[in-house]
């Protein structure tokens, strides 16, 4: 009983009485939960190959945020690689949407998957 009370006191001191620290940990944890749920939604609506290739958009997103927000410079070869990555993702999405037999249901499902991955990136 005294061990439980001691643990409760520690939790109260660290979580309830220190909301700034709780927010510093809680906000990234919440965003991580949202990202994981979006990725599971995408995986449910895309085949694994399309999912894996499209999820590589996170590299493009990270690079763009690094340049835009942090002011970092990217070499010409890196820009070329990012353009190839974007073109590859576009080709996979285009091939996936043009080769479907049940176009409306498959297209809608693919768009949900693509939207979830873009939001998660």
C-alpha positions in Angstrom: 0.0 0.0 0.0 2.8 2.4 0.8 4.5 1.5 -2.5 1.4 2.4 -4.4 1.0 5.7 -2.6 4.7 6.5 -3.2 4.3 5.8 -6.9 1.1 7.9 -7.1 3.0 10.8 -5.5 5.8 10.5 -8.1 3.2 10.4 -10.9 1.4 13.4 -9.4 4.6 15.4 -9.1 5.9 14.6 -12.6 2.7 14.6 -14.6 0.0 16.7 -12.9 2.1 19.3 -11.2 4.4 19.8 -14.2 2.1 20.3 -17.2 4.9 21.8 -19.4 7.0 18.7 -19.3 3.8 16.6 -19.8 3.0 18.6 -23.0 6.6 18.3 -24.2 6.3 14.5 -24.1 2.5 14.2 -24.7 2.3 16.2 -28.0 4.9 14.2 -29.9 3.4 11.0 -28.4 0.0 12.0 -29.7 1.3 12.9 -33.1 3.1 9.5 -33.3 -0.2 7.8 -32.5 -1.9 9.7 -35.3 0.9 8.9 -37.7 0.7 5.2 -37.0 -3.1 5.1 -37.4 -2.8 6.9 -40.8 -0.1 4.4 -41.9 -2.4 1.4 -40.9 -5.2 3.1 -42.8 -3.0 3.4 -45.9 -1.8 -0.2 -45.6 -5.5 -1.3 -45.5 -6.2 0.6 -48.8 -3.0 -0.1 -50.8 -1.2 -3.2 -51.8 2.1 -3.7 -49.9 4.4 -2.7 -52.8 2.5 0.5 -53.6 2.4 1.3 -49.8 6.1 0.8 -49.4 7.1 2.9 -52.4 4.7 5.7 -51.7 5.8 5.8 -48.0 9.2 6.9 -49.3 7.6 10.3 -49.7 8.7 10.9 -46.1 12.2 11.4 -47.5 10.9 14.1 -49.8 8.9 15.7 -47.1 11.8 15.7 -44.7 14.1 17.3 -47.3 11.6 20.0 -48.2 11.0 20.8 -44.5 14.8 20.8 -43.9 15.2 23.4 -46.7 12.2 25.5 -46.0 12.2 25.5 -42.2 15.8 25.1 -41.3 17.4 26.8 -44.3 19.7 23.9 -45.2 21.2 23.7 -48.6 20.8 20.6 -50.8 23.2 19.7 -53.6 22.2 19.4 -57.2 22.6 15.6 -57.0 20.3 15.4 -54.0 17.7 17.5 -55.7 17.9 15.2 -58.7 17.5 12.2 -56.5 14.5 13.8 -54.8 12.9 14.5 -58.2 13.5 10.8 -59.2 11.9 9.7 -56.0 8.8 11.9 -56.6 8.6 10.7 -60.2 8.9 7.1 -59.1 6.1 7.5 -56.6 4.0 9.2 -59.3 4.6 6.4 -61.7 3.6 3.8 -59.2 0.4 5.7 -58.3 -0.4 6.2 -62.0 0.2 2.6 -62.9 -1.9 1.5 -60.0 -4.8 3.6 -61.0 -4.7 2.9 -64.7 -4.4 -0.9 -64.4 -7.4 -1.5 -62.2 -10.4 -3.5 -63.3 -12.9 -2.2 -60.8 -12.0 1.4 -61.4 -14.3 3.4 -59.1 -13.9 1.3 -55.9 -10.2 0.7 -56.5 -9.5 4.3 -57.3 -11.3 5.5 -54.2 -9.5 3.1 -52.0 -6.2 4.0 -53.6 -6.9 7.7 -53.0 -7.7 7.1 -49.4 -4.4 5.2 -49.0 -2.4 7.9 -50.8 -4.0 10.6 -48.7 -3.3 8.8 -45.5 0.4 8.4 -46.5 0.7 12.0 -47.5 -0.8 13.1 -44.2 1.5 10.7 -42.3 4.6 12.0 -44.0 
